[in-house]
Amino acid sequence: MKTKTALLSLLAASVIAGTAFAGILDEPKMMAPFYTDKTMTTMKSDAQIKKVWARMSKKNKTAMMKECQDPAMSKPHAEFCDKIKALAGHA
């Protein structure tokens, strides 16, 4: 019984830790509208990004800005975060 409890605790901890690292900047469905290709390597023009940003919900904008303020989350998304910060007046 102790082994089963320990395994369940370990599984729960790994699930919680795994979701803690994934954020809105790591969600392809949220990020895809900002890119021209499926691999999300080429960003759209500034005008197109501005249109996408304007159509987003306040909740999603806030979540993206929060993650862009976190150095660990923003590092892999530096170009994106720079553009979003400029749009939001934080650059």
Residue frames as qw, qx, qy, qz and C-alpha x, y, z in Angstrom:
[[0.000, 0.884, 0.468, 0.000, 0.00, 0.00, 0.00],
 [0.311, -0.776, 0.103, 0.539, 2.83, 2.40, 0.79],
 [0.398, -0.100, 0.603, 0.684, 4.34, 1.76, -2.63],
 [0.184, 0.633, 0.665, 0.349, 1.05, 2.52, -4.36],
 [0.164, -0.927, -0.260, 0.214, 0.65, 5.76, -2.39],
 [0.400, -0.579, 0.318, 0.635, 4.21, 6.80, -3.16],
 [0.359, 0.163, 0.675, 0.624, 3.75, 6.13, -6.88],
 [0.067, 0.801, 0.566, 0.185, 0.51, 8.09, -6.97],
 [0.275, -0.871, -0.055, 0.403, 2.18, 10.99, -5.16],
 [0.420, -0.328, 0.495, 0.686, 5.07, 10.92, -7.63],
 [0.273, 0.453, 0.694, 0.488, 2.68, 10.87, -10.58],
 [0.064, -0.908, -0.412, 0.045, 0.69, 13.79, -9.18],
 [0.354, -0.741, 0.153, 0.549, 3.86, 15.80, -8.60],
 [0.399, -0.080, 0.602, 0.687, 5.11, 15.17, -12.13],
 [0.173, 0.673, 0.638, 0.332, 1.77, 16.23, -13.63],
 [0.185, -0.933, -0.217, 0.220, 1.73, 19.42, -11.57],
 [0.411, -0.574, 0.342, 0.620, 5.36, 20.22, -12.41],
 [0.410, 0.201, 0.672, 0.584, 4.80, 19.52, -16.09],
 [0.103, 0.814, 0.516, 0.245, 1.90, 21.92, -16.35],
 [0.323, -0.841, -0.071, 0.428, 3.80, 24.57, -14.43],
 [0.401, -0.358, 0.453, 0.711, 6.38, 24.84, -17.20],
 [0.233, 0.406, 0.687, 0.556, 3.92, 24.96, -20.08],
 [0.056, 0.533, 0.298, -0.790, 2.45, 28.37, -20.67],
 [0.523, 0.733, 0.307, -0.309, 0.45, 30.27, -23.21],
 [0.185, 0.778, -0.474, -0.369, 3.61, 31.02, -25.21],
 [0.178, -0.276, 0.931, 0.158, 4.06, 27.27, -25.65],
 [0.556, 0.413, 0.664, -0.282, 0.54, 26.69, -26.98],
 [0.290, 0.040, 0.644, 0.707, 0.65, 26.34, -30.77],
 [0.084, 0.690, 0.674, 0.249, -3.00, 27.33, -31.20],
 [0.191, -0.900, -0.209, 0.331, -2.34, 30.62, -29.40],
 [0.338, -0.597, 0.365, 0.630, 0.92, 31.38, -31.18],
 [0.523, 0.262, 0.685, 0.434, 0.11, 30.22, -34.73],
 [0.262, 0.882, 0.389, 0.048, -1.83, 33.38, -35.72],
 [0.185, -0.906, 0.204, 0.322, 1.36, 35.42, -35.23],
 [0.397, -0.400, 0.699, 0.440, 3.40, 33.32, -37.69],
 [0.523, 0.488, -0.337, -0.612, 3.32, 32.78, -41.44],
 [0.553, 0.272, -0.770, -0.169, 4.23, 29.10, -41.40],
 [0.860, -0.353, -0.290, -0.229, 3.25, 25.92, -39.55],
 [0.756, -0.004, -0.414, 0.507, 6.72, 25.59, -38.03],
 [0.298, -0.938, -0.175, 0.012, 6.29, 29.05, -36.49],
 [0.687, -0.196, 0.090, 0.694, 9.70, 30.26, -37.54],
 [0.208, 0.242, 0.262, 0.911, 8.68, 33.32, -39.56],
 [0.043, 0.531, 0.549, -0.644, 6.63, 36.01, -37.85],
 [0.295, 0.762, 0.521, 0.248, 3.97, 37.94, -39.73],
 [0.261, 0.507, 0.009, 0.822, 4.42, 41.63, -40.49],
 [0.090, -0.089, -0.518, 0.846, 4.05, 44.15, -37.70],
 [0.448, -0.028, -0.119, -0.886, 0.70, 45.29, -39.15],
 [0.697, -0.124, -0.635, -0.309, -0.61, 41.71, -39.20],
 [0.442, -0.111, -0.735, 0.501, 0.64, 41.05, -35.67],
 [0.131, 0.003, 0.285, -0.950, -1.11, 44.22, -34.50],
 [0.617, -0.097, -0.340, -0.703, -4.40, 42.96, -36.00],
 [0.672, -0.135, -0.727, 0.042, -4.05, 39.56, -34.33],
 [0.269, -0.054, -0.597, 0.754, -3.21, 41.23, -31.01],
 [0.312, -0.072, 0.058, -0.945, -6.23, 43.55, -31.28],
 [0.709, -0.132, -0.456, -0.521, -8.58, 40.56, -31.74],
 [0.496, 0.000, -0.809, 0.315, -7.25, 38.64, -28.74],
 [0.542, -0.728, -0.396, -0.139, -9.10, 38.52, -25.44],
 [0.154, -0.841, 0.337, -0.395, -7.80, 40.61, -22.57],
 [0.858, -0.414, 0.293, -0.080, -7.22, 37.40, -20.60],
 [0.906, 0.224, 0.131, 0.335, -4.90, 35.98, -23.29],
 [0.330, 0.798, -0.153, 0.480, -3.10, 39.30, -23.73],
 [0.458, -0.768, 0.325, -0.308, -2.49, 39.50, -19.99],
 [0.936, -0.214, 0.267, 0.083, -1.21, 35.91, -19.87],
 [0.768, 0.477, 0.027, 0.426, 1.17, 36.54, -22.78],
 [0.074, 0.848, -0.229, 0.471, 2.48, 39.75, -21.25],
 [0.697, -0.628, 0.300, -0.172, 3.01, 38.02, -17.90],
 [0.939, -0.020, 0.230, 0.256, 5.05, 35.26, -19.53],
 [0.569, 0.665, -0.024, 0.482, 7.01, 37.78, -21.60],
 [0.222, -0.865, 0.268, -0.362, 8.00, 39.52, -18.35],
 [0.845, -0.417, 0.335, 0.009, 9.42, 36.24, -17.00],
 [0.094, 0.721, -0.625, -0.284, 13.01, 35.82, -18.29],
 [0.389, -0.152, 0.907, 0.055, 12.80, 32.02, -18.24],
 [0.554, 0.523, 0.634, -0.131, 9.62, 31.96, -20.31],
 [0.369, 0.876, 0.017, -0.311, 10.48, 34.81, -22.64],
 [0.295, -0.586, 0.627, 0.420, 13.97, 33.69, -23.65],
 [0.424, 0.111, 0.824, 0.359, 12.82, 31.15, -26.26],
 [0.246, 0.754, 0.585, 0.168, 10.23, 33.66, -27.50],
 [0.341, -0.456, -0.054, 0.820, 12.38, 36.80, -27.42],
 [0.060, 0.090, 0.469, 0.877, 11.44, 38.17, -30.85],
 [0.274, -0.579, -0.695, -0.327, 7.75, 37.58, -30.21],
 [0.421, -0.668, -0.457, 0.410, 7.89, 39.15, -26.74],
 [0.273, -0.249, 0.094, 0.924, 9.73, 42.22, -28.04],
 [0.098, -0.281, -0.549, -0.781, 6.97, 42.81, -30.60],
 [0.401, -0.629, -0.655, -0.116, 4.18, 42.23, -28.08],
 [0.417, -0.528, -0.316, 0.668, 5.79, 44.52, -25.52],
 [0.126, -0.054, 0.255, 0.957, 6.00, 47.25, -28.16],
 [0.250, -0.443, -0.642, -0.573, 2.32, 46.79, -29.03],
 [0.500, -0.661, -0.552, 0.089, 1.34, 46.98, -25.39],
 [0.009, -0.910, 0.087, -0.406, 3.51, 50.05, -24.79],
 [0.776, -0.607, 0.140, 0.097, 6.05, 48.26, -22.58],
 [0.829, 0.258, 0.050, 0.493, 9.06, 48.57, -24.87]]
